[in-house]
Amino acid sequence: DQQVKQNSPSLSVQEGRISILNCDYTNSMFDYFLWYKKYPAEGPTFLISISSIKDKNEDGRFTVFLNKSAKHLSLHIVPSQPGDSAVYFCAAGTQKLVFGQGTRLTINP
Amino acid sequence: NAGVTQTPKFRILKIGQSMTLQCTQDMNHNYMYWYRQDPGMGLKLIYYSVGAGITDKGEVPNGYNVSRSTTEDFPLRLELAAPSQTSVYFCASSYGRGEIGGYTFGSGTRLTVV
């Protein structure tokens, strides 16, 4: 039973445009949500988080949106850069995090 | 500041062998975790600890054991290795639940059981 789902295994975006990564969850008890970025042969690195009491959080080029009624989370990256090419994981938690399967983002020059 | 350090980085085990994956953190984080990542899949929680002397099972604990005798160290023990345990293992730590700054992950241990 997958509590956190990322339905797009991959996404390709042109450099300078907006990248939108999506994530759906089923457990209404989750009260915090995070996005991680992962390069090959490295551990995931924390990008941005949002509490369930908010619907938006920004950090530089990264913005996370939370729609609790739809149980949907998205990460916007604007503008996209070649160094953003990586696998992105969303995660949701109460006492501990549950991760989605990941979306491989490729930024094309 | 080393963060979370995992050893070894790579290991090949034969079926039935045992080994310990080491994890240490120098950030004085109270929470520590072990995850595994299979190809094309997300991270699955094996075990976690909210402090020294306290451990609890995650989603996929079978075939593994942990101990937390100090704040810094959280080793993962594999007994009687099986091919299904071929995976990349990540150790992580956080201050509290990690809702603000997230978890800090190690660089992983790639384990192959043959």
Backbone of each chain as ProteinMPNN parsed JSONL, in Angstrom:
{"seq_chain_A": "DQQVKQNSPSLSVQEGRISILNCDYTNSMFDYFLWYKKYPAEGPTFLISISSIKDKNEDGRFTVFLNKSAKHLSLHIVPSQPGDSAVYFCAAGTQKLVFGQGTRLTINP", "coords_chain_A": {"N_chain_A": [[0.851, -1.187, 0.0], [0.904, 1.943, -1.15], [1.608, 4.834, 0.334], [2.558, 7.291, -0.382], [2.854, 8.713, -3.484], [4.538, 9.15, -6.546], [3.697, 9.755, -9.617], [4.893, 10.185, -12.044], [7.574, 8.821, -13.575], [9.634, 10.072, -14.893], [10.784, 13.282, -16.14], [11.228, 15.78, -18.521], [12.689, 18.888, -19.159], [13.156, 22.102, -20.61], [16.068, 24.102, -20.282], [15.861, 26.978, -18.235], [13.104, 27.09, -18.263], [10.041, 26.346, -16.401], [10.034, 23.744, -14.0], [7.838, 21.26, -12.91], [7.087, 19.153, -10.388], [5.211, 16.434, -9.205], [3.236, 15.002, -6.525], [1.346, 12.663, -4.73], [-0.603, 11.792, -1.857], [-1.981, 9.525, 0.587], [-2.55, 9.33, 3.285], [-4.188, 11.074, 5.659], [-3.194, 11.879, 8.06], [-0.611, 12.726, 7.849], [1.591, 15.334, 8.662], [3.704, 16.877, 7.919], [5.732, 17.7, 5.12], [8.189, 16.995, 2.665], [10.742, 17.7, 0.221], [13.291, 16.024, -1.536], [16.459, 15.856, -3.155], [18.367, 13.848, -5.329], [21.497, 12.823, -6.411], [23.292, 10.515, -8.575], [24.949, 7.826, -6.875], [25.084, 9.166, -4.491], [23.775, 10.202, -1.266], [20.318, 11.166, -0.594], [19.542, 14.68, -0.607], [18.268, 17.268, 1.401], [15.755, 19.512, 0.294], [13.459, 21.314, 0.539], [10.77, 22.082, 2.773], [7.364, 21.72, 4.013], [4.81, 22.585, 6.252], [1.718, 21.088, 7.352], [-0.026, 23.09, 7.991], [0.325, 25.132, 6.285], [0.081, 26.379, 2.869], [1.92, 26.983, 1.007], [5.402, 27.286, 0.399], [8.431, 28.986, -0.015], [11.77, 28.949, -1.316], [14.201, 30.513, -2.608], [14.766, 29.491, -5.863], [12.992, 27.453, -5.602], [9.748, 26.287, -4.923], [7.265, 24.975, -2.877], [4.049, 23.589, -3.027], [1.078, 22.879, -1.273], [-1.845, 21.046, -1.315], [-4.223, 20.265, 0.667], [-6.842, 19.276, 0.621], [-6.968, 17.891, -1.739], [-4.992, 16.128, -1.268], [-2.382, 16.512, -2.301], [0.817, 17.399, -3.456], [3.243, 19.651, -4.721], [6.279, 20.521, -6.418], [7.865, 23.344, -7.566], [10.277, 24.508, -9.789], [11.984, 27.268, -10.691], [14.043, 29.549, -12.451], [14.652, 26.567, -14.363], [17.736, 24.791, -14.166], [20.728, 23.302, -15.584], [22.114, 21.903, -13.545], [20.074, 21.064, -11.959], [19.252, 18.628, -12.795], [18.433, 15.514, -11.717], [17.28, 12.936, -9.428], [14.183, 13.35, -7.881], [12.643, 13.162, -4.771], [9.582, 13.034, -3.078], [8.391, 13.301, 0.288], [6.52, 12.346, 3.155], [5.292, 12.825, 6.468], [4.587, 11.739, 9.885], [5.537, 10.707, 12.594], [7.751, 9.667, 11.358], [9.354, 9.59, 8.126], [7.717, 8.841, 5.032], [8.514, 7.835, 1.829], [8.107, 8.781, -1.63], [8.339, 7.205, -4.933], [10.098, 8.52, -6.535], [11.067, 10.925, -9.079], [12.7, 11.283, -12.087], [14.356, 14.044, -13.117], [15.274, 15.77, -15.976], [17.159, 18.325, -17.281], [17.305, 20.05, -20.19], [19.676, 21.613, -22.341]], "CA_chain_A": [[0.0, 0.0, 0.0], [1.804, 3.078, -1.331], [0.984, 6.009, 0.944], [3.068, 8.472, -1.069], [3.057, 8.29, -4.868], [4.964, 10.063, -7.594], [3.213, 8.973, -10.764], [5.725, 10.396, -13.227], [8.943, 8.337, -13.325], [10.633, 10.968, -15.468], [10.31, 14.563, -16.65], [12.266, 16.475, -19.27], [12.338, 20.305, -19.222], [14.201, 22.914, -21.213], [16.749, 25.042, -19.387], [15.235, 28.287, -18.127], [11.647, 26.975, -18.093], [9.609, 25.868, -15.094], [9.859, 22.306, -13.765], [6.801, 20.993, -11.915], [7.082, 17.749, -9.968], [3.982, 16.194, -8.467], [3.256, 13.948, -5.514], [0.048, 12.451, -4.088], [-0.527, 10.982, -0.654], [-3.284, 8.987, 0.985], [-2.737, 9.372, 4.739], [-4.53, 12.438, 6.087], [-2.496, 12.166, 9.314], [0.693, 13.349, 7.581], [1.536, 16.74, 9.04], [4.772, 17.641, 7.306], [6.058, 17.201, 3.788], [9.515, 17.454, 2.265], [11.297, 17.286, -1.065], [14.707, 15.696, -1.545], [17.114, 15.729, -4.458], [19.392, 12.805, -5.231], [22.394, 12.55, -7.529], [23.794, 9.134, -8.56], [26.012, 7.446, -5.943], [25.061, 10.029, -3.309], [22.537, 10.152, -0.506], [19.389, 12.275, -0.857], [19.786, 15.92, 0.124], [17.043, 17.993, 1.707], [15.547, 20.711, -0.506], [12.479, 22.244, 1.062], [9.707, 21.408, 3.507], [6.16, 22.495, 4.271], [3.946, 22.056, 7.291], [0.33, 20.925, 6.905], [-0.819, 24.292, 8.269], [0.606, 26.092, 5.22], [-0.192, 25.87, 1.525], [3.011, 27.361, 0.102], [6.67, 27.67, 1.012], [9.413, 29.325, -1.052], [13.177, 29.073, -0.964], [14.933, 30.794, -3.837], [14.1, 29.017, -7.088], [12.14, 26.306, -5.264], [8.505, 26.552, -4.212], [6.432, 23.789, -2.656], [2.63, 23.868, -2.833], [0.348, 21.79, -0.635], [-3.301, 21.086, -1.424], [-4.62, 19.201, 1.604], [-8.128, 18.669, 0.247], [-6.677, 16.948, -2.825], [-3.852, 15.32, -0.834], [-1.455, 16.688, -3.419], [1.993, 18.219, -3.183], [4.032, 19.858, -5.932], [7.523, 21.298, -6.317], [8.138, 24.157, -8.748], [11.646, 24.999, -9.892], [12.009, 28.328, -11.701], [14.144, 28.831, -13.719], [15.377, 25.3, -14.28], [19.146, 24.865, -14.566], [21.271, 21.953, -15.84], [22.471, 21.27, -12.28], [18.868, 20.526, -11.315], [19.041, 17.265, -13.281], [18.604, 14.599, -10.584], [16.031, 12.285, -9.026], [13.529, 14.092, -6.808], [11.735, 12.371, -3.954], [8.76, 13.689, -2.069], [8.261, 12.51, 1.503], [5.488, 12.847, 4.06], [5.542, 12.205, 7.754], [4.046, 12.045, 11.2], [6.737, 10.49, 13.4], [8.857, 9.338, 10.471], [9.012, 9.922, 6.743], [7.409, 7.863, 3.994], [9.008, 8.415, 0.588], [7.605, 8.363, -2.925], [9.261, 6.397, -5.737], [11.053, 9.392, -7.203], [10.911, 11.382, -10.461], [13.991, 11.686, -12.654], [14.242, 15.3, -13.858], [16.379, 16.073, -16.891], [17.092, 19.682, -17.821], [17.977, 20.08, -21.49], [20.199, 22.948, -22.697]], "C_chain_A": [[0.89, 1.241, 0.0], [1.121, 4.323, -0.778], [1.398, 7.302, 0.26], [3.443, 8.042, -2.484], [3.539, 9.439, -5.737], [4.715, 9.335, -8.9], [4.028, 9.172, -12.029], [7.135, 9.914, -12.946], [10.0, 9.293, -13.856], [9.967, 12.219, -16.024], [11.482, 15.243, -17.336], [11.829, 17.922, -19.498], [13.504, 21.072, -19.856], [14.772, 23.881, -20.178], [16.057, 26.399, -19.424], [13.731, 28.237, -17.927], [11.331, 26.487, -16.688], [9.531, 24.346, -15.079], [8.807, 22.145, -12.669], [6.784, 19.498, -11.625], [5.908, 17.542, -9.02], [4.072, 14.978, -7.554], [1.855, 13.858, -4.895], [0.211, 11.571, -2.861], [-1.932, 10.568, -0.229], [-3.578, 9.167, 2.47], [-2.985, 10.804, 5.214], [-3.863, 12.82, 7.416], [-1.116, 12.796, 9.085], [0.621, 14.834, 7.923], [2.772, 17.526, 8.601], [5.238, 16.915, 6.057], [7.389, 17.805, 3.348], [9.814, 16.999, 0.85], [12.801, 17.092, -0.906], [15.176, 15.571, -2.977], [18.213, 14.7, -4.31], [20.167, 12.696, -6.532], [22.863, 11.103, -7.437], [24.941, 8.961, -7.565], [26.129, 8.395, -4.753], [23.781, 9.79, -2.531], [21.621, 11.302, -0.882], [19.776, 13.506, -0.039], [18.481, 16.687, 0.246], [16.959, 19.272, 0.874], [14.672, 21.729, 0.219], [11.393, 21.455, 1.77], [8.494, 22.325, 3.632], [5.356, 21.797, 5.35], [2.52, 21.967, 6.757], [-0.529, 22.153, 7.189], [-0.587, 25.377, 7.221], [0.2, 25.512, 3.881], [0.92, 26.218, 0.533], [4.25, 27.68, 0.924], [7.697, 27.869, -0.104], [10.815, 29.366, -0.483], [13.95, 29.257, -2.264], [14.151, 30.348, -5.062], [13.072, 27.922, -6.828], [10.919, 26.763, -4.473], [7.745, 25.251, -4.077], [5.012, 24.254, -2.363], [1.971, 22.639, -2.224], [-1.15, 22.027, -0.771], [-3.847, 19.943, -0.576], [-5.919, 18.535, 1.191], [-7.925, 17.635, -0.848], [-5.591, 15.954, -2.436], [-2.776, 15.322, -1.92], [-0.394, 17.716, -3.044], [2.718, 18.442, -4.501], [5.252, 20.714, -5.609], [7.712, 22.019, -7.635], [9.582, 24.647, -8.694], [11.678, 26.019, -11.036], [13.187, 29.275, -11.455], [14.939, 27.538, -13.543], [16.794, 25.466, -14.836], [19.683, 23.457, -14.792], [21.636, 21.201, -14.572], [21.286, 20.735, -11.513], [18.562, 19.11, -11.782], [19.41, 16.27, -12.186], [17.301, 13.829, -10.409], [15.475, 13.041, -7.82], [12.536, 13.181, -6.099], [10.873, 13.305, -3.114], [8.634, 12.746, -0.888], [7.222, 13.171, 2.399], [5.633, 12.134, 5.388], [4.602, 12.591, 8.865], [5.224, 11.9, 12.159], [7.969, 10.189, 12.55], [8.385, 9.502, 9.03], [8.71, 8.686, 5.905], [7.74, 8.526, 2.663], [8.226, 7.912, -0.618], [8.705, 7.653, -3.708], [10.314, 7.233, -6.441], [10.659, 9.728, -8.625], [12.275, 11.841, -10.945], [13.772, 12.92, -13.516], [15.489, 15.51, -14.698], [16.17, 17.469, -17.452], [17.946, 19.723, -19.081], [18.441, 21.478, -21.843], [19.4, 23.571, -23.83]], "O_chain_A": [[1.54, 1.558, 0.996], [0.156, 4.812, -1.366], [0.675, 8.297, 0.314], [4.244, 7.126, -2.671], [3.017, 10.552, -5.672], [5.441, 8.405, -9.249], [3.878, 8.415, -12.988], [7.84, 10.535, -12.151], [11.121, 9.334, -13.35], [8.776, 12.232, -16.335], [12.591, 15.281, -16.803], [10.721, 18.163, -19.977], [14.672, 20.734, -19.662], [14.057, 24.401, -19.321], [15.712, 26.908, -20.491], [13.132, 29.213, -17.476], [12.232, 26.245, -15.885], [9.028, 23.732, -16.02], [8.872, 22.805, -11.632], [6.502, 18.685, -12.505], [5.646, 18.368, -8.146], [4.864, 14.061, -7.773], [1.254, 14.883, -4.574], [1.076, 10.696, -2.835], [-2.928, 11.172, -0.626], [-4.741, 9.158, 2.871], [-2.085, 11.642, 5.17], [-3.963, 13.969, 7.846], [-0.52, 13.338, 10.015], [-0.317, 15.517, 7.512], [2.875, 18.719, 8.885], [5.15, 15.692, 5.951], [7.679, 18.97, 3.621], [9.223, 16.044, 0.346], [13.485, 17.872, -0.244], [14.414, 15.231, -3.882], [18.914, 14.67, -3.299], [19.594, 12.506, -7.605], [22.841, 10.515, -6.356], [25.796, 9.836, -7.429], [27.16, 8.423, -4.081], [22.815, 9.242, -3.063], [22.079, 12.306, -1.428], [20.276, 13.388, 1.08], [17.69, 16.745, -0.695], [17.931, 20.018, 0.752], [15.091, 22.857, 0.479], [11.12, 20.306, 1.422], [8.575, 23.531, 3.394], [5.237, 20.572, 5.36], [2.155, 22.682, 5.824], [-1.647, 22.25, 6.683], [-1.229, 26.427, 7.263], [-0.005, 24.305, 3.757], [0.878, 25.809, -0.628], [4.163, 28.267, 2.003], [7.822, 27.045, -1.01], [11.032, 29.76, 0.663], [14.306, 28.288, -2.933], [13.015, 30.773, -5.276], [12.359, 27.511, -7.743], [11.026, 27.511, -3.502], [7.594, 24.509, -5.047], [4.788, 25.172, -1.575], [2.264, 21.507, -2.607], [-1.659, 23.081, -0.39], [-3.926, 18.801, -1.03], [-6.079, 17.331, 1.396], [-8.623, 16.621, -0.889], [-5.298, 15.032, -3.197], [-2.33, 14.273, -2.384], [-0.668, 18.738, -2.415], [2.806, 17.526, -5.319], [5.254, 21.51, -4.671], [7.721, 21.397, -8.697], [10.04, 25.143, -7.665], [11.432, 25.679, -12.193], [13.327, 29.77, -10.337], [15.799, 27.444, -12.666], [17.023, 26.169, -15.82], [19.137, 22.503, -14.237], [21.486, 19.981, -14.519], [21.458, 20.027, -10.52], [17.69, 18.454, -11.212], [20.568, 16.194, -11.776], [16.339, 14.04, -11.148], [16.196, 13.333, -6.866], [11.707, 12.522, -6.727], [11.377, 14.252, -2.512], [8.757, 11.53, -1.041], [7.066, 14.392, 2.4], [6.047, 10.975, 5.436], [3.917, 13.613, 8.81], [5.853, 12.902, 12.501], [9.098, 10.43, 12.977], [7.187, 9.547, 8.751], [9.346, 7.641, 6.042], [7.3, 9.644, 2.396], [7.746, 6.779, -0.636], [9.834, 7.511, -3.24], [11.323, 6.697, -6.898], [10.005, 8.936, -9.304], [12.927, 12.672, -10.312], [13.08, 12.854, -14.532], [16.612, 15.437, -14.2], [15.124, 17.762, -18.032], [19.149, 19.465, -19.044], [17.69, 22.439, -21.668], [19.699, 24.687, -24.256]]}, "seq_chain_B": "NAGVTQTPKFRILKIGQSMTLQCTQDMNHNYMYWYRQDPGMGLKLIYYSVGAGITDKGEVPNGYNVSRSTTEDFPLRLELAAPSQTSVYFCASSYGRGEIGGYTFGSGTRLTVV", "coords_chain_B": {"N_chain_B": [[32.956, 19.242, 9.522], [31.549, 16.185, 9.444], [29.013, 15.037, 9.118], [26.811, 12.485, 8.275], [28.204, 9.356, 8.302], [28.789, 6.477, 6.476], [29.86, 3.118, 6.411], [30.722, -0.094, 4.981], [31.247, 1.323, 1.629], [30.687, -0.299, -0.519], [29.767, -3.743, -0.859], [30.009, -7.237, -1.271], [28.198, -10.054, -0.54], [27.927, -13.499, 0.317], [25.18, -15.793, 0.073], [23.64, -16.431, 3.149], [25.705, -15.458, 4.689], [26.732, -13.043, 7.216], [26.667, -9.579, 8.15], [27.65, -6.294, 9.31], [26.451, -3.083, 8.81], [27.862, 0.016, 9.127], [27.092, 3.104, 10.767], [27.536, 6.44, 11.554], [27.07, 9.588, 13.163], [27.834, 13.063, 13.538], [26.437, 15.224, 14.471], [25.005, 15.446, 16.737], [22.396, 14.581, 16.58], [19.24, 13.344, 17.664], [17.448, 11.521, 16.522], [17.695, 8.659, 14.445], [17.931, 6.709, 11.398], [17.403, 3.857, 9.251], [17.236, 3.202, 5.862], [16.297, 1.408, 2.884], [16.904, 1.267, -0.61], [15.541, 0.049, -3.444], [15.987, -0.739, -6.955], [14.393, 1.678, -8.996], [12.553, 2.222, -7.095], [11.168, 3.855, -4.186], [12.482, 5.001, -1.014], [12.548, 2.685, 1.574], [11.668, 2.297, 4.931], [13.615, 0.692, 7.334], [14.498, 0.332, 10.091], [14.28, 2.518, 12.949], [15.392, 5.03, 15.308], [14.782, 6.889, 18.223], [16.421, 7.821, 20.095], [19.295, 7.131, 22.198], [19.4, 3.767, 23.157], [16.806, 3.23, 22.391], [14.881, 1.699, 19.974], [12.964, 1.018, 16.987], [10.747, -0.782, 14.775], [10.508, -0.356, 11.223], [8.951, -0.21, 7.988], [9.994, -2.496, 6.663], [11.416, -4.592, 8.345], [12.237, -7.264, 8.518], [14.798, -9.693, 8.732], [16.785, -8.066, 9.543], [18.652, -6.366, 12.149], [19.081, -3.904, 14.734], [20.95, -1.666, 16.847], [21.303, 0.828, 19.379], [23.467, 2.167, 21.106], [24.828, 4.473, 21.656], [24.504, 8.057, 21.143], [25.702, 8.737, 18.739], [26.092, 6.478, 17.052], [24.631, 3.985, 14.931], [24.358, 1.045, 14.106], [23.538, -1.391, 11.546], [22.537, -4.666, 11.376], [22.828, -7.49, 9.36], [21.594, -10.649, 9.278], [22.172, -13.906, 8.105], [22.272, -13.488, 5.142], [20.258, -12.833, 2.253], [19.341, -13.057, -1.269], [17.273, -11.211, -1.691], [17.941, -9.091, -0.149], [19.693, -7.583, -1.519], [20.515, -4.377, -2.298], [20.551, -0.753, -2.029], [21.652, 0.809, 0.819], [20.725, 3.31, 3.061], [21.665, 5.411, 5.667], [20.356, 7.747, 7.991], [19.933, 10.858, 9.795], [18.309, 13.028, 12.182], [17.323, 16.098, 13.785], [15.04, 15.868, 16.151], [11.84, 15.24, 14.627], [12.516, 16.014, 12.127], [11.061, 17.872, 10.721], [11.592, 20.495, 10.073], [14.309, 20.92, 9.08], [14.67, 18.573, 7.725], [15.976, 15.246, 7.03], [19.398, 14.265, 7.405], [21.311, 12.537, 5.189], [23.516, 9.706, 4.792], [26.022, 8.642, 2.37], [25.454, 6.164, 1.422], [25.407, 2.516, 1.234], [26.198, 0.085, -1.012], [24.954, -3.012, -1.427], [25.402, -6.317, -2.455], [24.035, -9.502, -2.693], [24.985, -12.724, -3.313]], "CA_chain_B": [[31.732, 18.585, 9.962], [31.411, 15.061, 8.517], [27.613, 14.695, 8.871], [26.502, 11.068, 8.47], [29.214, 8.547, 7.64], [28.437, 5.062, 6.343], [30.869, 2.197, 5.895], [31.516, 0.222, 3.792], [30.49, 1.889, 0.504], [30.288, -1.425, -1.362], [30.05, -5.043, -0.261], [29.38, -8.415, -1.87], [28.034, -11.115, 0.449], [27.352, -14.761, -0.146], [23.949, -16.187, 0.756], [23.848, -17.028, 4.452], [26.691, -14.719, 5.476], [26.218, -11.935, 8.01], [27.542, -8.411, 8.18], [27.136, -5.095, 9.962], [26.634, -1.808, 8.142], [28.132, 1.007, 10.165], [26.593, 4.461, 10.558], [27.842, 7.344, 12.656], [26.802, 11.0, 12.861], [28.523, 13.95, 14.483], [25.62, 16.428, 14.595], [24.254, 15.321, 17.983], [20.991, 14.337, 16.291], [18.69, 12.294, 18.507], [16.761, 10.529, 15.7], [18.461, 8.035, 13.368], [17.086, 5.853, 10.564], [17.958, 3.061, 8.171], [16.361, 2.983, 4.721], [16.843, 0.715, 1.737], [16.331, 1.696, -1.882], [15.63, -0.92, -4.53], [15.941, -0.041, -8.255], [13.105, 2.211, -9.422], [11.637, 2.335, -5.957], [11.511, 4.855, -3.184], [13.195, 4.524, 0.158], [11.707, 1.969, 2.527], [12.242, 2.378, 6.271], [13.905, -0.608, 7.944], [14.437, 0.576, 11.529], [14.619, 3.869, 13.351], [15.688, 5.197, 16.738], [14.524, 8.264, 18.657], [17.424, 8.165, 21.088], [20.119, 6.005, 22.642], [18.683, 2.72, 23.869], [15.427, 3.088, 21.902], [14.775, 1.396, 18.551], [11.644, 0.543, 16.591], [10.685, -1.312, 13.423], [9.879, 0.399, 10.162], [8.107, -0.98, 7.059], [10.614, -3.73, 6.157], [12.461, -4.951, 9.304], [12.592, -8.69, 8.564], [16.139, -10.035, 8.287], [17.703, -7.04, 10.031], [18.609, -5.964, 13.543], [19.802, -2.674, 15.017], [21.186, -1.298, 18.237], [21.656, 2.252, 19.519], [24.073, 2.279, 22.436], [25.288, 5.852, 21.813], [23.805, 9.002, 20.262], [26.38, 8.879, 17.456], [26.206, 5.276, 16.234], [23.393, 3.226, 14.706], [24.714, -0.023, 13.166], [22.492, -2.278, 11.026], [23.057, -6.026, 11.285], [22.144, -8.442, 8.493], [21.855, -12.035, 9.626], [21.762, -14.877, 7.072], [21.952, -12.682, 3.966], [19.471, -13.431, 1.172], [19.368, -12.216, -2.482], [16.28, -10.144, -1.581], [18.542, -7.983, 0.59], [20.492, -6.8, -2.449], [19.895, -3.057, -2.301], [21.396, 0.332, -1.519], [21.211, 1.128, 2.173], [21.023, 4.67, 3.498], [21.47, 5.809, 7.053], [20.029, 9.17, 8.082], [19.708, 11.353, 11.145], [17.593, 14.306, 12.238], [17.052, 16.678, 15.089], [13.595, 15.688, 16.241], [11.216, 14.518, 13.503], [13.065, 16.484, 10.86], [10.038, 18.606, 9.972], [12.116, 21.779, 9.624], [15.519, 20.777, 8.263], [14.742, 17.285, 7.056], [16.968, 14.28, 7.466], [20.703, 14.264, 6.75], [21.605, 11.168, 4.757], [24.836, 9.286, 4.385], [26.171, 8.439, 0.924], [24.908, 4.865, 1.067], [26.181, 1.274, 1.1], [25.629, -0.778, -2.053], [25.144, -4.406, -1.023], [24.969, -7.37, -3.377], [24.051, -10.836, -2.097], [25.046, -13.685, -4.431]], "C_chain_B": [[31.391, 17.461, 8.989], [29.955, 14.729, 8.217], [27.342, 13.249, 9.242], [27.485, 10.249, 7.646], [28.807, 7.088, 7.66], [29.635, 4.28, 5.82], [30.333, 0.774, 5.945], [30.656, 0.883, 2.718], [29.957, 0.782, -0.406], [30.601, -2.719, -0.609], [29.32, -6.107, -1.064], [29.359, -9.508, -0.8], [27.558, -12.385, -0.229], [26.103, -15.061, 0.674], [24.301, -16.867, 2.087], [24.889, -16.33, 5.308], [25.998, -13.597, 6.237], [27.176, -10.763, 7.91], [26.847, -7.276, 8.924], [27.471, -3.884, 9.124], [26.771, -0.744, 9.233], [27.58, 2.371, 9.773], [26.935, 5.285, 11.781], [27.57, 8.776, 12.225], [27.408, 11.861, 13.959], [27.759, 15.25, 14.711], [24.794, 16.439, 15.883], [22.747, 15.197, 17.733], [20.47, 13.2, 17.165], [18.01, 11.188, 17.677], [17.729, 9.983, 14.631], [17.61, 6.977, 12.668], [17.957, 4.996, 9.652], [16.874, 2.856, 7.112], [17.077, 2.086, 3.712], [16.151, 1.227, 0.485], [16.6, 0.631, -2.927], [15.475, -0.183, -5.854], [14.535, 0.411, -8.625], [12.103, 2.409, -8.31], [12.074, 3.473, -5.063], [12.273, 4.226, -2.043], [12.207, 3.877, 1.122], [12.411, 1.956, 3.886], [12.403, 0.987, 6.87], [13.733, -0.531, 9.457], [14.722, 2.05, 11.781], [14.81, 3.923, 14.866], [15.466, 6.66, 17.11], [15.493, 8.699, 19.746], [18.194, 6.93, 21.503], [19.28, 5.048, 23.477], [17.276, 2.46, 23.394], [15.452, 2.821, 20.404], [13.372, 0.889, 18.249], [11.668, 0.129, 15.129], [10.044, -0.31, 12.481], [9.015, -0.511, 9.304], [8.66, -2.366, 6.748], [11.72, -4.225, 7.085], [12.97, -6.39, 9.231], [13.973, -8.943, 7.975], [17.2, -9.064, 8.771], [17.562, -6.865, 11.54], [19.42, -4.695, 13.722], [20.046, -2.567, 16.511], [21.552, 0.179, 18.271], [22.186, 2.456, 20.943], [24.585, 3.692, 22.703], [24.453, 6.753, 20.909], [24.376, 8.964, 18.854], [26.207, 7.683, 16.513], [24.897, 4.505, 16.138], [23.703, 2.13, 13.688], [23.517, -0.896, 12.786], [23.109, -3.64, 10.783], [22.191, -6.846, 10.342], [22.557, -9.85, 8.911], [21.386, -12.917, 8.484], [21.318, -14.162, 5.798], [21.228, -13.494, 2.89], [19.522, -12.513, -0.05], [18.38, -11.043, -2.415], [16.814, -8.934, -0.817], [19.553, -7.203, -0.254], [19.809, -5.453, -2.64], [20.963, -2.014, -1.99], [20.814, 0.76, -0.186], [21.677, 2.528, 2.561], [20.721, 4.826, 4.976], [21.192, 7.311, 7.067], [19.856, 9.556, 9.542], [18.951, 12.675, 11.077], [17.514, 14.79, 13.666], [15.529, 16.664, 15.251], [13.091, 14.965, 15.001], [11.774, 14.944, 12.148], [12.097, 17.334, 10.077], [10.534, 19.96, 9.489], [13.277, 21.571, 8.652], [15.671, 19.434, 7.579], [15.735, 16.342, 7.713], [18.283, 14.568, 6.751], [21.062, 12.819, 6.45], [23.096, 10.952, 4.563], [24.86, 9.005, 2.885], [25.785, 7.04, 0.482], [25.917, 3.73, 1.061], [25.481, 0.418, 0.06], [25.979, -2.214, -1.729], [24.59, -5.341, -2.072], [25.105, -8.705, -2.675], [23.966, -11.852, -3.235], [25.064, -15.132, -3.921]], "O_chain_B": [[30.994, 17.719, 7.852], [29.674, 14.185, 7.15], [27.604, 12.826, 10.368], [27.587, 10.429, 6.433], [28.515, 6.526, 8.716], [30.332, 4.721, 4.906], [29.566, 0.445, 6.85], [29.441, 0.99, 2.891], [28.886, 0.925, -0.995], [31.555, -2.793, 0.165], [28.177, -5.921, -1.483], [30.396, -9.839, -0.225], [26.861, -12.333, -1.242], [25.984, -14.637, 1.824], [25.148, -17.759, 2.138], [24.963, -16.569, 6.513], [24.852, -13.244, 5.958], [28.359, -10.939, 7.618], [25.635, -7.293, 9.136], [28.628, -3.67, 8.763], [25.93, -0.619, 10.124], [27.597, 2.747, 8.601], [26.658, 4.882, 12.91], [27.805, 9.143, 11.074], [27.49, 11.469, 15.123], [28.347, 16.26, 15.097], [23.979, 17.337, 16.092], [21.93, 15.636, 18.542], [21.168, 12.21, 17.385], [18.001, 10.031, 18.097], [18.473, 10.736, 14.004], [16.687, 6.418, 13.261], [19.088, 5.356, 9.325], [15.766, 2.407, 7.403], [18.306, 2.015, 3.691], [14.97, 1.577, 0.509], [17.751, 0.346, -3.256], [14.887, 0.898, -5.882], [13.592, -0.379, -8.576], [10.94, 2.728, -8.556], [13.19, 3.983, -5.165], [12.661, 3.06, -2.103], [11.166, 4.45, 1.443], [13.598, 1.644, 3.979], [11.455, 0.203, 6.912], [12.914, -1.248, 10.032], [15.318, 2.738, 10.953], [14.444, 3.002, 15.595], [15.907, 7.562, 16.398], [15.398, 9.813, 20.26], [17.792, 5.808, 21.195], [18.551, 5.459, 24.38], [16.602, 1.572, 23.917], [15.986, 3.627, 19.642], [12.675, 0.394, 19.135], [12.485, 0.61, 14.343], [9.171, 0.47, 12.863], [8.416, -1.463, 9.805], [7.892, -3.314, 6.585], [12.875, -4.278, 6.661], [14.009, -6.71, 9.808], [14.291, -8.482, 6.879], [18.379, -9.216, 8.45], [16.524, -7.163, 12.129], [20.345, -4.434, 12.954], [19.441, -3.27, 17.32], [22.058, 0.716, 17.286], [21.455, 2.859, 21.849], [24.758, 4.072, 23.861], [23.769, 6.266, 20.009], [23.642, 9.135, 17.881], [26.179, 7.863, 15.296], [24.154, 4.383, 17.112], [23.348, 2.268, 12.518], [22.609, -1.114, 13.588], [24.099, -3.755, 10.061], [20.971, -6.898, 10.496], [23.74, -10.189, 8.895], [20.301, -12.697, 7.945], [20.149, -14.215, 5.417], [21.532, -14.662, 2.65], [19.724, -11.308, 0.103], [18.623, -9.997, -3.016], [16.2, -7.867, -0.838], [20.193, -6.273, 0.239], [18.664, -5.388, -3.089], [22.119, -2.343, -1.723], [19.62, 1.041, -0.08], [22.847, 2.881, 2.413], [19.663, 4.426, 5.463], [21.732, 8.056, 6.249], [19.658, 8.705, 10.409], [18.952, 13.353, 10.05], [17.619, 14.019, 14.62], [14.823, 17.385, 14.546], [13.816, 14.177, 14.394], [11.519, 14.29, 11.137], [12.281, 17.513, 8.873], [9.944, 20.527, 8.569], [13.208, 22.017, 7.507], [16.683, 19.176, 6.926], [16.257, 16.606, 8.797], [18.284, 15.058, 5.622], [21.111, 11.981, 7.351], [23.839, 11.872, 4.222], [23.836, 9.118, 2.211], [25.786, 6.752, -0.715], [27.119, 3.945, 0.905], [24.313, 0.064, 0.222], [27.148, -2.599, -1.75], [23.457, -5.186, -2.527], [26.16, -9.015, -2.123], [23.015, -11.851, -4.017], [25.114, -16.067, -4.72]]}, "name": "protein", "num_of_chains": 2, "seq": "DQQVKQNSPSLSVQEGRISILNCDYTNSMFDYFLWYKKYPAEGPTFLISISSIKDKNEDGRFTVFLNKSAKHLSLHIVPSQPGDSAVYFCAAGTQKLVFGQGTRLTINPNAGVTQTPKFRILKIGQSMTLQCTQDMNHNYMYWYRQDPGMGLKLIYYSVGAGITDKGEVPNGYNVSRSTTEDFPLRLELAAPSQTSVYFCASSYGRGEIGGYTFGSGTRLTVV"}
